[in-house]
Amino acid sequence: LVHDLVAKLNERNDQLAQTSREIRELHAANQALQQQCDQLRGHHPLQHQEQQQQQQQCSPRVAASHDGGDGGGGSGADRAGAASSHGAAAAGVPFSAVPLQRKRSRDTADSEDA
């Protein structure tokens, strides 16, 4: 019985370690994307960090993503995704990214036609 419990605890510990690695990878990717957004918008990174800290204090969805897991399979990643998309919307990410993509595809279509 004790051996079974130890095996289950070790298995759960491995799962938590894997989840922790995935969260660190997502966090690093999120930071890289935020830096790219800052560069594209021409904002100074420090301004964005201050804005982000204010969001974390005000937004329950962002704060929830930093809480411990509830044992659900993908719930941590789901919450992190919801929080990051909510954070982007709250940060006022311009929708100009969509016209830029359309313009780029139109430009490539023009060059293909020529």
C-alpha positions in Angstrom: 0.0 0.0 0.0 2.8 2.5 0.9 4.6 1.6 -2.3 1.5 2.3 -4.3 1.1 5.7 -2.6 4.7 6.6 -3.2 4.5 5.6 -6.8 1.3 7.7 -7.3 3.0 10.7 -5.6 6.1 10.3 -7.8 3.9 10.2 -10.9 2.0 13.3 -9.8 5.2 15.0 -9.0 6.5 14.2 -12.5 3.2 15.6 -14.0 3.6 18.8 -12.0 7.2 19.2 -13.0 6.2 18.8 -16.7 3.3 21.3 -16.2 5.8 23.7 -14.6 8.2 23.4 -17.5 5.3 24.1 -19.9 4.2 27.2 -18.0 7.8 28.5 -18.0 8.0 28.0 -21.8 4.6 29.7 -22.3 5.7 32.6 -20.1 8.9 33.0 -22.0 7.1 32.9 -25.3 4.5 35.4 -24.0 7.3 37.8 -22.9 8.9 37.6 -26.4 5.6 38.3 -28.0 5.0 41.3 -25.7 8.5 42.7 -26.6 7.6 42.3 -30.3 4.3 44.1 -29.7 6.1 46.9 -27.9 8.6 47.3 -30.7 5.8 47.3 -33.3 3.8 49.9 -31.4 6.9 51.9 -30.5 6.3 51.7 -26.8 9.1 51.8 -24.3 9.3 48.4 -22.5 9.3 50.0 -19.1 6.0 51.7 -19.8 4.5 48.3 -20.7 5.8 46.7 -17.6 4.2 49.4 -15.4 0.9 49.0 -17.4 1.1 45.2 -17.0 1.6 45.5 -13.2 -1.5 47.7 -13.0 -3.4 45.1 -15.0 -2.3 42.3 -12.7 -3.5 44.3 -9.7 -6.9 45.2 -11.3 -7.8 42.1 -13.3 -9.1 39.0 -11.6 -8.6 37.0 -14.7 -4.9 37.8 -14.9 -4.5 37.2 -11.2 -6.3 33.8 -11.5 -3.7 32.7 -14.1 -1.0 33.0 -11.5 -2.8 30.9 -8.8 -2.0 27.3 -8.3 -3.5 24.6 -10.5 -6.8 23.0 -9.7 -5.8 19.6 -10.9 -7.5 19.9 -14.2 -5.8 18.6 -17.3 -5.4 21.7 -19.5 -7.0 24.3 -17.2 -3.7 26.0 -16.3 -2.9 26.6 -20.0 -6.5 27.6 -20.7 -6.4 30.2 -17.9 -3.0 31.4 -19.1 -4.3 31.8 -22.6 -7.5 33.6 -21.5 -5.4 35.9 -19.3 -2.9 36.7 -22.0 -5.6 37.5 -24.5 -7.5 39.5 -21.9 -4.3 41.4 -21.1 -3.7 42.2 -24.7 -7.3 43.5 -25.1 -7.0 45.5 -21.9 -3.6 46.9 -23.0 -5.4 48.4 -26.1 -3.6 46.3 -28.7 -4.5 48.1 -31.9 -6.5 46.2 -34.5 -4.2 47.7 -37.1 -2.5 44.3 -37.2 -5.4 42.9 -39.3 -5.2 45.6 -42.0 -1.4 45.2 -42.1 -1.8 41.5 -42.8 -4.4 42.2 -45.5 -2.2 44.8 -47.0 0.8 42.4 -47.0 -1.3 39.6 -48.7 -2.6 42.2 -51.2 1.0 43.2 -51.9 2.1 39.6 -52.4 -0.9 39.0 -54.7 0.1 42.1 -56.8 3.6 40.8 -57.1 2.3 37.3 -58.1 0.1 38.9 -60.7 3.0 40.8 -62.2 
